[in-house]
Amino acid sequence: MMTTVDWIGWLATAVFLVSYFTKRPTSLRRVQGVAAGLWALYGVLIHSLPVIVANVLVASVAVLSSFKKPSALASPP
């Protein structure tokens, strides 16, 4: 039987997969930010500091970069 912790891990996986179906880069980053937030929560629940730290960093960068102007996200020519 799956626990609540397992469900959070599977939900994080599903949200991350959904991000690949987004059409705009900002949506991709925001959905991936939410997924990383869920993975961070999963890390807290399983007491795994590497999972927590990695996903808090990913979530922060994903969400913050989604609010930058498009030119700031573009690659140099």
NORWO-V687162 format. One line per field, one symbol per residue. ss: DSSP state (~ for helix, > for strand, _ for the rest). burial: # if it has 24 or more other ideal C-beta (glycine too) atoms within 12 Angstrom, else .. A space follows every 10 residues. Layout:
ss=???
burial=???
This chain:
ss=___~~~~~~~ ~~~~~~~~~_ ____~~~~~~ ~~~~~~~~~~ ~~~~~___~~ ~~~~~~~~~~ ~~~~~~___~ ~~~____
burial=.......##. .#..##..#. .......### ########## ###....... #...##.##. .##..#.... .......
